[in-house]
Amino acid sequence: MTEGRIVGDVVVAIDFSDRTDAVIAEGVALARAAGSTLHLLHVAAGEPVLAGYDKDEISAFTREARAGELTDEHRRLRETAEQLGAGGVDARALVVMGPTAQKILEAVEHVGASHLVLGSHGRGGLHHLLVGSVAEEVVRRATVPVVLVPVRGTH
């Protein structure tokens, strides 16, 4: 953390869901209040694995499609960072691939952030029991304060 600032860099993990704007707004408020850099982070899913199918036969539908999706996700993230920059926020875009919670925590460490902002999807108990919660894992393993932006409304 830089001396004289309460908050260092802020990582905002976004997933392009309908809650993304609220998560970004929370991160922007925190970064602006502290005069910090905002790192917009998107953890992209890897190449889909379809058991029982020869990847060469379906590559046009998986690898090329996924490459296009990744390009689009990175473009959207860059554009968001540029829009924030035009509004006076020092914002940077970062897209990584891999296990979501692990990659979020690695990004926080990599950029030396002092705070992390992410959304909580608020899915039901059965989903949580079967799949778990990225937000819960991140909060449990984080070494910096985590701001969770709660679900607003119903699904």
N, C-alpha and C positions, 0 to 999 in steps of 0.2 A: 504494500500500500504506500502511496506517495505521501510524504510528510505534509501535514497541513490539510489533508483531505480526510473526511470521515469514511468515504467509500472510494475504493479503487475502481478498476474496470468492472463492468457489469456484463455478464453473459445472459442473453435472453434466448431460451430454447423454444423454437416454434415448430409447429407441425402443419401449418397451412389449414388448420381446422377453422370452424366459425368463431373460435375463441382467440385466434391469433392476434387480432387487433387489440384486444384487451390486454393480452400478455405483453405485447410490444409497448403499449401505452404505459404500463406499470414500469417496465424497464427504462423507458425514456424519462419518466418522472424521476426515477432514482438516479440515473446518469446525469440528468440536467442539474438536479439538486446538488450533486457532488462535483460537477464539472468533469465527469469521467467519460471514458470511451465506452461505447456500447457495442458489444459483439453479438450480432444476430447469428444464431446457430440453428441449423437444420440437420437433423440426423436422418439421412435417407436410408430407406430399406435397401438391402442388397439385391442381387439378381434372384429372381424367384426360382425355387427349386421345385420341379414337378416330378415326383417319384414315378418311375415306370415309363417315362418318355425319353426318347433320344433327343438330346438338346440340339443336335444338328438339324433335325427335322422341324423343330419348333423355334429355331433361333430367330427367325424373322418376327415372331410374336413375343419373344421374351427379351433377348439381349438388345435388339435394336429398339424395341419399344421402351425398355427400361433406360437405355441410354438417352432417348428422347425425353423421358420423364425427368431424369437427372439434370439434363441441360435446362429444361423448363424450370425446375425447382431452383437451380442456381441463378438463373436469370431473374426470377421473381424475388429472390433474396437480395441480389445486387441492386435491383430497382428500388426495393424497400429501403436499403441502406442509403442509396442516392437521394431518395425523397427526404429521409430524415436528415441527411447532410445539408440539403437545401434549406431545411428548417433550423440549422444551427447545431445539430447533434453530430458529434464525431462517431459515426456508425460504420462498422465493418461487417462484411458477410463471410460466413464460414459454413460450408457443407461438408459433412463427413459421413462415412458409411460404417455400419456395424451395429452391435447391440446398443440400443438407445440409451439406457441408463449409464452404461459404461462409457460411451462416447461423450455424453454430456459432462460427466465428471472429469474425463481426460481433457476436454476442451477448457474447462474452468482452470485446471492446473496449467495447461499449456499457455494460456494467455495471462496467467497470474491474476485472475479476477478475484475480487473480494466478495462479490455477491452474485447470486444466480436467481433468475426469474423464470418460472415455467408455469404452465397451466395444469390444472387438475381436471380430468375429464369427468369424474364423479360417476363412473359406471356402477351398475348394481353389484350386489354381493356375490352373485354367482360368477360373474366375469372376474371379479377381484380374486375369488377363491381359485378359479381355474387358471387365470393368466397372471394375476398379480398386478401391481401398479408401478409404472415407471416412476411416477412422482414419489411414491412411498419408498422405493429403493433409493432414489436420488437423495431424498431427505435423510434416510437412515445412514447413507455412506458419505454424505457431503462433509467437507472440511471447512466450508464457508456458509454464511447465512443463506437460506433459501426462501424466496418469496413465492408462495403459491397463489396463483390467481384462480379463484374458485369458479365453479360452473355457475352460470346465471341462467335461470329458466329451466325448462324441461327438455328431454331428448325426444 
